[in-house]
């Protein structure tokens, strides 16, 4: 991953990664694991397993900010990545957001969409890893892994899918525009997701 800012930038709160929110601060206090690696794993598994993917539960409410996602307990991948970044940053652990271009359903002719996941800096290893808190379901099995990535969606280059190599310290503007443009999440998910990002 290409780090585009100083490490300090990946610790900052912002409008969408609003970890100064009281509810997020309370959640952060629940991660009492002994080591930083264990706390990262616990935070990742919390967002993956305890925060629903809006489409999976057919909830058409659009959540955007980390605080909204935690309060409503659901969000699409974009919003869930804001929450995981917020929790990690609130614990003093640098975290960013990265993106993939995936087929919208199963085949290239179905069109493409942008998918969001997180980066986290492991001080102990002096390197970044990627984690995908989208939420597991049949055919999707993302796990915490340091040595070998276990993401929700392995890239299929033959389908025109790709990883964007930039590790963003804030959500991409196109992602924010998408979230803000829709009040109905099902409409956004089925017809409004961006197909590409200009890096």
C-alpha positions as CSV (number, residue, x, y, z in Angstrom):
1,X,0.0,0.0,0.0
2,X,1.2,3.5,-0.8
3,X,1.1,5.7,2.3
4,X,0.2,9.2,1.1
5,X,0.5,11.1,4.3
6,X,2.5,11.1,7.5
7,X,1.7,8.5,10.1
8,X,0.1,11.2,12.2
9,X,-2.5,11.8,9.5
10,X,-3.8,8.3,10.0
11,X,-4.6,9.1,13.7
12,X,-6.7,12.2,13.1
13,X,-10.4,12.6,13.8
14,X,-12.6,14.1,11.1
15,X,-16.2,14.7,10.1
16,X,-16.7,11.0,9.0
17,X,-14.1,9.4,11.3
18,X,-15.5,11.1,14.3
19,X,-14.1,9.1,17.1
20,X,-14.5,12.0,19.6
21,X,-18.1,10.9,19.8
22,X,-19.0,9.7,23.3
23,X,-20.5,6.4,22.1
24,X,-17.3,5.6,20.2
25,X,-15.2,6.5,23.2
26,X,-17.3,4.2,25.4
27,X,-16.9,1.4,22.8
28,X,-13.1,1.9,22.8
29,X,-13.0,1.4,26.5
30,X,-14.4,-2.1,26.1
31,X,-11.3,-3.3,24.2
32,X,-9.1,-4.3,27.1
33,X,-7.0,-6.9,25.5
34,X,-3.4,-7.0,26.7
35,X,-1.5,-6.4,23.5
36,X,-2.0,-3.9,20.7
37,X,-2.3,-6.7,18.1
38,X,-5.1,-8.3,20.2
39,X,-6.9,-5.0,20.5
40,X,-6.7,-4.5,16.7
41,X,-8.1,-8.0,16.2
42,X,-10.9,-7.4,18.7
43,X,-11.9,-4.1,17.1
44,X,-11.9,-5.6,13.6
45,X,-14.0,-8.5,14.7
46,X,-16.5,-6.2,16.5
47,X,-17.1,-4.2,13.3
48,X,-17.2,-7.3,11.2
49,X,-19.5,-9.3,13.4
50,X,-21.5,-6.8,15.5
51,X,-22.3,-4.1,12.9
52,X,-24.5,-5.4,10.1
53,X,-23.9,-4.7,6.5
54,X,-27.0,-2.7,5.5
55,X,-27.6,-4.7,2.3
56,X,-27.4,-8.0,4.1
57,X,-30.2,-7.0,6.5
58,X,-32.1,-5.1,3.7
59,X,-32.0,-1.8,5.7
60,X,-32.5,1.2,3.4
61,X,-31.2,3.8,5.9
62,X,-27.9,5.4,4.8
63,X,-25.3,5.7,7.6
64,X,-22.2,7.7,6.8
65,X,-20.2,8.9,9.9
66,X,-18.5,6.4,12.2
67,X,-20.8,7.6,15.1
68,X,-23.9,6.9,13.0
69,X,-22.8,3.5,12.1
70,X,-22.1,2.6,15.7
71,X,-25.4,4.1,16.8
72,X,-27.5,2.4,14.2
73,X,-25.5,-0.8,14.2
74,X,-25.3,-1.1,10.4
75,X,-23.7,0.4,7.3
76,X,-22.4,-0.5,3.9
77,X,-18.7,-1.2,3.5
78,X,-17.9,2.5,3.1
79,X,-19.5,3.4,6.4
80,X,-18.2,0.4,8.3
81,X,-14.6,1.3,7.2
82,X,-15.2,4.8,8.8
83,X,-16.2,3.1,12.0
84,X,-13.2,0.7,12.2
85,X,-10.8,3.5,11.3
86,X,-12.4,5.6,14.1
87,X,-12.2,2.9,16.8
88,X,-8.5,2.2,15.9
89,X,-7.5,5.8,15.7
90,X,-9.3,6.4,19.0
91,X,-7.0,3.8,20.5
92,X,-4.0,5.5,19.1
93,X,-3.5,3.0,16.3
94,X,-2.9,4.4,12.8
95,X,-5.6,3.3,10.4
96,X,-6.5,4.2,6.8
97,X,-9.0,3.3,4.2
98,X,-8.3,1.6,0.8
99,X,-10.5,0.5,-2.0
100,X,-11.1,-2.3,-4.5
101,X,-12.9,-2.3,-7.8
102,X,-15.1,-5.4,-7.9
103,X,-17.7,-6.9,-10.2
104,X,-21.1,-5.7,-8.8
105,X,-22.5,-9.2,-8.7
106,X,-20.8,-12.2,-10.3
107,X,-19.6,-11.2,-13.8
108,X,-18.1,-8.2,-15.6
109,X,-21.2,-7.7,-17.6
110,X,-23.1,-7.0,-14.4
111,X,-21.0,-3.9,-14.0
112,X,-18.5,-2.8,-11.3
113,X,-18.6,-1.2,-7.9
114,X,-16.0,0.3,-5.5
115,X,-15.5,-1.6,-2.2
116,X,-14.0,-0.2,0.9
117,X,-11.8,-1.8,3.5
118,X,-9.2,-0.7,6.1
119,X,-5.5,-0.5,6.6
120,X,-3.9,-0.6,10.0
121,X,-0.3,0.0,10.9
122,X,1.3,-2.7,13.1
123,X,4.0,-1.0,15.1
124,X,5.4,-4.3,16.2
125,X,6.0,-5.3,12.6
126,X,6.6,-1.8,11.2
127,X,4.2,-2.4,8.3
128,X,0.6,-1.9,7.1
129,X,-1.9,-4.7,6.7
130,X,-5.4,-4.7,5.2
131,X,-8.5,-5.8,7.0
132,X,-12.0,-6.1,5.6
133,X,-14.8,-5.5,8.2
134,X,-17.6,-5.8,5.6
135,X,-19.2,-8.7,7.4
136,X,-19.0,-12.4,6.6
137,X,-21.8,-14.4,5.0
138,X,-22.0,-17.4,2.6
139,X,-19.0,-17.1,0.2
140,X,-17.4,-14.2,2.2
141,X,-14.9,-15.1,4.9
142,X,-12.7,-12.2,5.9
143,X,-10.4,-12.9,8.9
144,X,-7.7,-11.1,10.9
145,X,-4.4,-12.2,9.5
146,X,-0.9,-10.7,9.7
147,X,1.1,-12.9,7.3
148,X,-1.4,-13.8,4.5
149,X,-4.3,-11.5,3.6
150,X,-7.7,-13.1,4.2
151,X,-10.0,-10.5,2.7
152,X,-13.7,-10.6,1.8
153,X,-13.1,-10.4,-1.9
154,X,-9.8,-11.7,-3.4
155,X,-9.2,-9.8,-6.7
156,X,-9.9,-11.6,-10.0
157,X,-7.8,-9.8,-12.5
158,X,-9.3,-11.7,-15.4
159,X,-12.7,-10.0,-14.5
160,X,-11.2,-6.6,-14.5
161,X,-11.1,-6.3,-10.8
162,X,-8.3,-4.5,-9.0
163,X,-6.8,-3.2,-5.8
164,X,-6.2,0.5,-5.6
165,X,-2.8,0.9,-4.1
166,X,-3.3,4.1,-2.2
167,X,-3.7,4.1,1.6
168,X,-6.0,7.1,2.2
169,X,-6.0,8.9,5.5
170,X,-9.6,10.1,4.8
171,X,-12.5,8.6,2.8
172,X,-12.2,9.3,-1.0
173,X,-14.3,12.3,-2.1
174,X,-16.2,10.1,-4.6
175,X,-17.3,7.8,-1.7
176,X,-18.5,10.7,0.4
177,X,-20.4,12.2,-2.6
178,X,-22.1,8.8,-3.1
179,X,-23.1,8.5,0.6
180,X,-24.4,12.0,0.7
181,X,-26.3,11.8,-2.6
182,X,-28.7,9.1,-1.4
183,X,-31.3,8.8,1.3
184,X,-32.3,5.3,0.3
185,X,-29.6,2.7,0.8
186,X,-31.1,0.1,-1.4
187,X,-31.3,2.6,-4.3
188,X,-27.7,3.5,-3.7
189,X,-26.5,-0.1,-3.5
190,X,-28.3,-1.3,-6.6
191,X,-27.8,1.7,-8.9
192,X,-25.6,4.4,-7.4
193,X,-22.3,2.9,-6.3
194,X,-19.3,4.3,-8.2
195,X,-17.6,2.0,-10.7
196,X,-14.1,3.5,-10.6
197,X,-11.9,5.9,-8.6
198,X,-9.5,8.4,-9.9
199,X,-6.5,8.0,-7.7
